Amino acid sequence: MPVTLITDPLFYLLAIPAVVALGLSKGGFAGVGQMATPLLALIMPPLEAAAIFLPIMIVQDANALWVFRKEWNGRILAIMLPGAVIGIAAAGLLAAYISDAAVRTFIGALTIAFVLYSWLGAARLARTVGRPSIPAGVAWGALSGFTSTICQAGGPPYQMYVLAQHLPKMVFVGTTAFYLATMNGMKVVPYAALGQFSTTGLATSLALLPLALAANQLGFWLVRRVSQELFYKITLWAMLLISVELLRSGVLEIWRG
C-alpha cells in the first residue's frame, strides 16, 4: 500500500520555512521555532499542525540533547517540569472542547504578546538578577506545558522564569533543550488520546525530517558563530504579521458562529 503524504503545494510553501525555523530553534536560536505552528495554522487545524511537528521535534530533541549533554541546570528542570505535567494534562483535557477558531485566536494573541515581550520586556527582565521562587517556577512551568500542548508555544513562559537567573549562554541553551525535550515526550499521550496522529500526518512528518535535521545542524553551527540580533528582528516581524492574520481570522470565525 503506497504511503500517502499531504499533497497541497501551499502546505509545503509554509511547512518548509516552519521546519527550518524549528531546526534553528533546536540548534540554539531559542524562540525562532515559535513561528512554526502559527504558519501552518493559517491553512489547517492548529492541533493537527502541532501533531505533524511533534515527531520531528522529538527527533531534533534527541540530537540537541546529545550536543548539549554537559550544559544544563538541574534545579530549573526539577522545579519547572512538575508544573509542565499539570499544564500538559489540563491542555489535553480541554483541547477536545476548544474550536479551531478559538485556538487560532489564542495562538495569534499569544504570539503577539511574545513579540511585544521580546521588544519591550526582555531587556528589562534580563537586568533583573535573582533566584525566582519555586512556586513561581511551577506556575510558569504549568503555563508553558499548556501553551506547548495547544500550539507548540511553551518557550515564552519558560523564558519568563529562566532569563532572570542569568545563566551562562550555553547552559541556558542546554537547559532549554532538556526542558523542551521532556515536554515533547510527554505530549505524545494527549495527542494520541485526541486522535491527532494520522498515517498521512506521520508520513508527512517523515518526509520533512531530513530538512529539519539539516536545519538543526545549521543552528548548532550558527549559534556559536553568528550574531543573533538581525536574525531575531526579521523573525519577530514575520511572527507579528502571521499572528495578526491568525487573530483576525480566528475572531471573524468566532463572530460568524
Secondary structure as a PSIPRED ss2 file (coil, helix, strand):
# PSIPRED VFORMAT (PSIPRED V4.0)

   1 M C   1.000  0.000  0.000
   2 P C   1.000  0.000  0.000
   3 V C   1.000  0.000  0.000
   4 T C   1.000  0.000  0.000
   5 L C   1.000  0.000  0.000
   6 I C   1.000  0.000  0.000
   7 T C   1.000  0.000  0.000
   8 D C   1.000  0.000  0.000
   9 P H   0.000  1.000  0.000
  10 L H   0.000  1.000  0.000
  11 F H   0.000  1.000  0.000
  12 Y H   0.000  1.000  0.000
  13 L H   0.000  1.000  0.000
  14 L H   0.000  1.000  0.000
  15 A H   0.000  1.000  0.000
  16 I H   0.000  1.000  0.000
  17 P H   0.000  1.000  0.000
  18 A H   0.000  1.000  0.000
  19 V H   0.000  1.000  0.000
  20 V H   0.000  1.000  0.000
  21 A H   0.000  1.000  0.000
  22 L H   0.000  1.000  0.000
  23 G H   0.000  1.000  0.000
  24 L H   0.000  1.000  0.000
  25 S H   0.000  1.000  0.000
  26 K H   0.000  1.000  0.000
  27 G C   1.000  0.000  0.000
  28 G C   1.000  0.000  0.000
  29 F C   1.000  0.000  0.000
  30 A C   1.000  0.000  0.000
  31 G C   1.000  0.000  0.000
  32 V H   0.000  1.000  0.000
  33 G H   0.000  1.000  0.000
  34 Q H   0.000  1.000  0.000
  35 M H   0.000  1.000  0.000
  36 A H   0.000  1.000  0.000
  37 T H   0.000  1.000  0.000
  38 P H   0.000  1.000  0.000
  39 L H   0.000  1.000  0.000
  40 L H   0.000  1.000  0.000
  41 A H   0.000  1.000  0.000
  42 L C   1.000  0.000  0.000
  43 I C   1.000  0.000  0.000
  44 M C   1.000  0.000  0.000
  45 P C   1.000  0.000  0.000
  46 P H   0.000  1.000  0.000
  47 L H   0.000  1.000  0.000
  48 E H   0.000  1.000  0.000
  49 A H   0.000  1.000  0.000
  50 A H   0.000  1.000  0.000
  51 A H   0.000  1.000  0.000
  52 I H   0.000  1.000  0.000
  53 F H   0.000  1.000  0.000
  54 L H   0.000  1.000  0.000
  55 P H   0.000  1.000  0.000
  56 I H   0.000  1.000  0.000
  57 M H   0.000  1.000  0.000
  58 I H   0.000  1.000  0.000
  59 V H   0.000  1.000  0.000
  60 Q H   0.000  1.000  0.000
  61 D H   0.000  1.000  0.000
  62 A H   0.000  1.000  0.000
  63 N H   0.000  1.000  0.000
  64 A H   0.000  1.000  0.000
  65 L H   0.000  1.000  0.000
  66 W H   0.000  1.000  0.000
  67 V H   0.000  1.000  0.000
  68 F C   1.000  0.000  0.000
  69 R C   1.000  0.000  0.000
  70 K C   1.000  0.000  0.000
  71 E C   1.000  0.000  0.000
  72 W C   1.000  0.000  0.000
  73 N C   1.000  0.000  0.000
  74 G H   0.000  1.000  0.000
  75 R H   0.000  1.000  0.000
  76 I H   0.000  1.000  0.000
  77 L H   0.000  1.000  0.000
  78 A H   0.000  1.000  0.000
  79 I H   0.000  1.000  0.000
  80 M H   0.000  1.000  0.000
  81 L H   0.000  1.000  0.000
  82 P H   0.000  1.000  0.000
  83 G H   0.000  1.000  0.000
  84 A H   0.000  1.000  0.000
  85 V H   0.000  1.000  0.000
  86 I H   0.000  1.000  0.000
  87 G H   0.000  1.000  0.000
  88 I H   0.000  1.000  0.000
  89 A H   0.000  1.000  0.000
  90 A H   0.000  1.000  0.000
  91 A H   0.000  1.000  0.000
  92 G H   0.000  1.000  0.000
  93 L H   0.000  1.000  0.000
  94 L H   0.000  1.000  0.000
  95 A H   0.000  1.000  0.000
  96 A H   0.000  1.000  0.000
  97 Y H   0.000  1.000  0.000
  98 I C   1.000  0.000  0.000
  99 S C   1.000  0.000  0.000
 100 D H   0.000  1.000  0.000
 101 A H   0.000  1.000  0.000
 102 A H   0.000  1.000  0.000
 103 V H   0.000  1.000  0.000
 104 R H   0.000  1.000  0.000
 105 T H   0.000  1.000  0.000
 106 F H   0.000  1.000  0.000
 107 I H   0.000  1.000  0.000
 108 G H   0.000  1.000  0.000
 109 A H   0.000  1.000  0.000
 110 L H   0.000  1.000  0.000
 111 T H   0.000  1.000  0.000
 112 I H   0.000  1.000  0.000
 113 A H   0.000  1.000  0.000
 114 F H   0.000  1.000  0.000
 115 V H   0.000  1.000  0.000
 116 L H   0.000  1.000  0.000
 117 Y H   0.000  1.000  0.000
 118 S H   0.000  1.000  0.000
 119 W H   0.000  1.000  0.000
 120 L H   0.000  1.000  0.000
 121 G H   0.000  1.000  0.000
 122 A H   0.000  1.000  0.000
 123 A H   0.000  1.000  0.000
 124 R H   0.000  1.000  0.000
 125 L H   0.000  1.000  0.000
 126 A H   0.000  1.000  0.000
 127 R C   1.000  0.000  0.000
 128 T C   1.000  0.000  0.000
 129 V C   1.000  0.000  0.000
 130 G C   1.000  0.000  0.000
 131 R C   1.000  0.000  0.000
 132 P C   1.000  0.000  0.000
 133 S C   1.000  0.000  0.000
 134 I H   0.000  1.000  0.000
 135 P H   0.000  1.000  0.000
 136 A H   0.000  1.000  0.000
 137 G H   0.000  1.000  0.000
 138 V H   0.000  1.000  0.000
 139 A H   0.000  1.000  0.000
 140 W H   0.000  1.000  0.000
 141 G H   0.000  1.000  0.000
 142 A H   0.000  1.000  0.000
 143 L H   0.000  1.000  0.000
 144 S H   0.000  1.000  0.000
 145 G H   0.000  1.000  0.000
 146 F H   0.000  1.000  0.000
 147 T H   0.000  1.000  0.000
 148 S H   0.000  1.000  0.000
 149 T H   0.000  1.000  0.000
 150 I H   0.000  1.000  0.000
 151 C H   0.000  1.000  0.000
 152 Q C   1.000  0.000  0.000
 153 A C   1.000  0.000  0.000
 154 G C   1.000  0.000  0.000
 155 G H   0.000  1.000  0.000
 156 P H   0.000  1.000  0.000
 157 P H   0.000  1.000  0.000
 158 Y H   0.000  1.000  0.000
 159 Q H   0.000  1.000  0.000
 160 M H   0.000  1.000  0.000
 161 Y H   0.000  1.000  0.000
 162 V H   0.000  1.000  0.000
 163 L H   0.000  1.000  0.000
 164 A H   0.000  1.000  0.000
 165 Q H   0.000  1.000  0.000
 166 H C   1.000  0.000  0.000
 167 L C   1.000  0.000  0.000
 168 P C   1.000  0.000  0.000
 169 K H   0.000  1.000  0.000
 170 M H   0.000  1.000  0.000
 171 V H   0.000  1.000  0.000
 172 F H   0.000  1.000  0.000
 173 V H   0.000  1.000  0.000
 174 G H   0.000  1.000  0.000
 175 T H   0.000  1.000  0.000
 176 T H   0.000  1.000  0.000
 177 A H   0.000  1.000  0.000
 178 F H   0.000  1.000  0.000
 179 Y H   0.000  1.000  0.000
 180 L H   0.000  1.000  0.000
 181 A H   0.000  1.000  0.000
 182 T H   0.000  1.000  0.000
 183 M H   0.000  1.000  0.000
 184 N H   0.000  1.000  0.000
 185 G H   0.000  1.000  0.000
 186 M H   0.000  1.000  0.000
 187 K H   0.000  1.000  0.000
 188 V H   0.000  1.000  0.000
 189 V H   0.000  1.000  0.000
 190 P H   0.000  1.000  0.000
 191 Y H   0.000  1.000  0.000
 192 A H   0.000  1.000  0.000
 193 A H   0.000  1.000  0.000
 194 L C   1.000  0.000  0.000
 195 G C   1.000  0.000  0.000
 196 Q C   1.000  0.000  0.000
 197 F C   1.000  0.000  0.000
 198 S C   1.000  0.000  0.000
 199 T H   0.000  1.000  0.000
 200 T H   0.000  1.000  0.000
 201 G H   0.000  1.000  0.000
 202 L H   0.000  1.000  0.000
 203 A H   0.000  1.000  0.000
 204 T H   0.000  1.000  0.000
 205 S H   0.000  1.000  0.000
 206 L H   0.000  1.000  0.000
 207 A H   0.000  1.000  0.000
 208 L H   0.000  1.000  0.000
 209 L H   0.000  1.000  0.000
 210 P H   0.000  1.000  0.000
 211 L H   0.000  1.000  0.000
 212 A H   0.000  1.000  0.000
 213 L H   0.000  1.000  0.000
 214 A H   0.000  1.000  0.000
 215 A H   0.000  1.000  0.000
 216 N H   0.000  1.000  0.000
 217 Q H   0.000  1.000  0.000
 218 L H   0.000  1.000  0.000
 219 G H   0.000  1.000  0.000
 220 F H   0.000  1.000  0.000
 221 W H   0.000  1.000  0.000
 222 L H   0.000  1.000  0.000
 223 V H   0.000  1.000  0.000
 224 R C   1.000  0.000  0.000
 225 R C   1.000  0.000  0.000
 226 V C   1.000  0.000  0.000
 227 S C   1.000  0.000  0.000
 228 Q C   1.000  0.000  0.000
 229 E H   0.000  1.000  0.000
 230 L H   0.000  1.000  0.000
 231 F H   0.000  1.000  0.000
 232 Y H   0.000  1.000  0.000
 233 K H   0.000  1.000  0.000
 234 I H   0.000  1.000  0.000
 235 T H   0.000  1.000  0.000
 236 L H   0.000  1.000  0.000
 237 W H   0.000  1.000  0.000
 238 A H   0.000  1.000  0.000
 239 M H   0.000  1.000  0.000
 240 L H   0.000  1.000  0.000
 241 L H   0.000  1.000  0.000
 242 I H   0.000  1.000  0.000
 243 S H   0.000  1.000  0.000
 244 V H   0.000  1.000  0.000
 245 E H   0.000  1.000  0.000
 246 L H   0.000  1.000  0.000
 247 L H   0.000  1.000  0.000
 248 R H   0.000  1.000  0.000
 249 S H   0.000  1.000  0.000
 250 G H   0.000  1.000  0.000
 251 V H   0.000  1.000  0.000
 252 L H   0.000  1.000  0.000
 253 E H   0.000  1.000  0.000
 254 I H   0.000  1.000  0.000
 255 W H   0.000  1.000  0.000
 256 R H   0.000  1.000  0.000
 257 G C   1.000  0.000  0.000
